[in-house]
Amino acid sequence: MSFIPCRQLLASTLVLYVNSWGSDTNDGLSPQTAFQTLQAAVLAFSTKYDTGGITHFIQLADGSYNGATLTEVTGGGSIIINGKGASTFLRGNIQVNQRRTRYVIKNLTFAPENTFAVSALNGYIELAEGLVYRITQATSPALFVSELDGIIRVTNDFALTYTTGVLPTLALARSKGQIRLKDIQITATGALNWLTACLWSQSGGFIDARNFRHTSTDPTSGLRWLQESNGYILGDSGTDILGTVDGAVALLTQSEPIIIPQAQLGFNVPLSFSTATFALS
């Protein structure tokens, strides 16, 4: 006989706390009993609670934290991972590989060390307000990687700081992965060098770059965008990459919208998607 764990049904919003001096043996229910790692808070939601289809929070205190794999929780709803602003750092990779829980990240600094900042492998994640991305490694990989039907949706403008000047690519969509940068402005500080391309789509990947603006204080080398192996990038007259309006990116080489398996999502995706297809409007 298999054992089915009993989860507490949440009828109101729950906040789980994380602090670098905390302990993963704590319950995370107060700042005084905080977890030490983001992963412990995520696992608590996925193993101890039924979220009841409403929004809950993971609150990160000031400090530096490793990345985490964002797992599915029972009950659907949304989990918002919230930092304290510029004094909260994520040093590792945030990976999401499920699509029934809506995860949102805001108010912290990504400082990946030889890893992606955010990757979606058949998962869904939103990157919201108050985010800063700091590149400190000489060969840091792409900031955003989406593949295997993964979806990364950037909803707010953000700042990008380079200290070494080398970043292979900003956004890589491949194997039907999707990245939405529509109406987003990135302000970059420091010299940079695109080892591959700013926007890179391959093997059926899709990047929505309509009205996407990326400006920099220093010139760049490398490609502004790269479409290969049936990869697609959609831009328009508002697309402005690194200070140069590039009209060619407005050419979408696929005539049909990309199909989204909406039934796999346990929530309604706002603004970006219709009930059955990737909405291009």
N, C-alpha and C positions, 0 to 999 in steps of 0.2 A: 504494500500500500504506500503510495507516494504521499509525502507531507506537503501540504499547501500552507505557506506562511500566512499568518493573520496580520493584515495591515490595518492601521488606524485610518478610518475615513475622516477626511478633513472637511469640515463644514465652513471654515473661514480661513483667511490667509495665514500661512505659517512662514516664519522667518527662521532659517538656520544660519548660525554664525560661524565664521572661520577666522582664526587669528594665528599668526605664525608661532606664537607661544602656547597655543592650545594643544589639545591632545585628541587623537582620533578615537580614543576610548570614551570621550565625553559624549553627551547627547546632543550638543550643538544648539540647544534651545534658548540659550542666553549668551550675552557677551562673556560672562564669567565661566561658562561651560562650553566654550567654542571648540569646534574641531580645529585641527592643525592644517589639514589639507582640503583643497577644493574637492578632490576625488571622494573623500569621506562624506562630505555633505551631499554630493550627487548620489552616492550609493545609499545613503540614508533615505532619500526621497524614493529611490527605486525599490528598496527592500522593506521599509517600515511603514510606508504611508500609501493610502489611496488619495490622490490629490483632489478628487471630486469634481474634476473639470474646471477648476478655477485657478487663479494666478497665485504663485508662491515665490519666495525670494531666498536666495543665498547671498548673505551679506559678508563681503570680504573686508577685513580691517586693513589699516596701513600695513605695508610689508611686501615681501616678495614670495611668490608661490609658484609651484610647478604646475604644469598643464594637467588636463584631465580628459577622460573619455566620457562624453555625456550620454548616459544610458536612458532607455525608455522607462517611464514611470507609469504605474497603474492609475487609471482615471483620466489620462490626457491632461488638458489644461496647459498652462505655461509655467516655466521656471525662469525667473529673471536673476541673472548673476550680476550683482551690483558691487562696484568697488567704491573707494573713497576719493577717486580722482587720480591726480598725478602721483600720489604717494602709494598707490596700489599697483604692483607689477606682476605680470604673468610672464615667467621666463620660458615656459615650455609650450607645447602644442595643445590647442583645444581641438579635439576630434569628436565629431558627431556621426554616428552610423545607424541612426534610427529616425523615423519620420512621424512618429505618433505623438511625440512630445515637442512642444514649441519652446526652444531655448532662446533666450535673449541675453546678450552681454552688453554692459554699459559702464561708463565712468571708471575706467582703469587704463593702464599703459601696458601694451603688449611689447615685450622686449625679448623676442625669440632668440635662442642661442643655437645656431646651426639646425634649425627646424622651422617648419611652417608655423605661422601664427594660428591660422584656422584652417581646418580641413574637414570637408563634408564627403563622406563615402556612403552614398545612398542615405544621407541624412539631411536634416533641415536646420538652419541656424540663422538668427538675425543679429546683426551688429548695429547697435543703436548709438545714442548720444554719449558724448564725453570720452571717446576713445582716442588714444594716441598710440602710434606705432613707431618704435625706436629700433633702428637697425644698427647693431654694434659688432656683428661678426663679418669678417671679410668675405665670406661666401654664403651668407644667409640665403636659404631658399626663398621661394615665392611666399608672399604674405598669405594669399588666399588660394586654396586648391580645392576644386570640386570635381568629383568623378563618380562614376557608377550611379548616375541619376541623383547625385547630391545637389543640394540647393544652398547657396550662400546669398543672403539678402542684406545689403548694406543700406541702412535707412537714414543715416545722418552723415554730414561732412566730417572729415577728420584730418588730423595733422600727421605728417610722416617725417621723421628726423633720421638723417643718415650721419653716421660718424666714420664709416669706412669707405663709403662710396661705391660699394658693389652690391647689387641686388639682381639676381637672375631674372625675376619677373614679379610684377605686382599681383596679377590675377591669372591663374591657369585653370581653364575648364577643359576637361577631357572625358572621354567615355560617357558622353551624354550628361556630364555634370553641368550645372548652370550657376552663373554668378551675375547678380543684378547690381549694377552701379549707376542706374538711371538717376539723373538729377543730383549726382554726388560731386562735390568739389574736394579735391585733395590739395593741401598746401604742404609742399615739401621744403625742408631746410637742409642745406648741406649738399656737397657734390655727390653725384650719383652716376652709376654706370649700369645700364641694362645689359646684363650678360646675354640675355636672350631677347626679350621684348617686354614692354610695359604690360600689354594685354596679349595673352597667348591662348588660342583656342584650337583644339585638335580632336580628332576621332569623335565627331558628333557633339563636342562641347559647345556651349552657348554663353556668350557674354553680352548683356544688354548695357551698352555704353551711350545711350542717348542722353545728350546734355551732360555727359561726364566731362569734368574739367580737372586736369592735373597740371598744376603749375609748379615751377621749381626756381630756386634762387641761383642755380648753376646749370650750365648746359649738360646735355646727356649724350651718350653714345648708345649704340644698339638700336633695335627696331622699336617703333612706337606700338606696333601691333603685329601679330603674326597669326594668320589663319592657315591651317594645314590639315590634311586628312579629313576633309568634311567638317572642319571646325567653323563656327559662325560667330561673327561679331557684328552687332547692330549699333550703328551710330546715326547721327543726324547733323543738321547745321550747327547745333549747339555743342557737339563733341569737340573738345579742345584738349589735346594731349600734349603736355610739356610746352605749352605756349604756342603751338602751331595748330591751326584748324586744318584738319586733314579730311577733306570731303570724301575720299575713297572709302573710308571706314563706314560711310553711310550705306554702302551696298551690302545688303543681306543676301547671301548666296543661297538661302533656302526660302522657298516660296510659301511653305506651310508653317504654321506655328508649331512649336515643340510640345508634344503631348506630356501632360503631367498626370501620373497615376493618383488622382485626387483621393481615391478610396484608401490609399495607404496613409493619408494624413489624418491624424486624430483631432484636427482643429481647422478652423476657417482661416486661410491665409489672406490677410488684408491687402487690398490695392493691387498686388502684383499678379494675381492669378484669377482666372475665371474658374468655373466649376470643372472644366475638363481640359483646358489648354493653357499654355503659357501666354498670358495676355500681353500683346504688344502695344496696347494703348495705355 
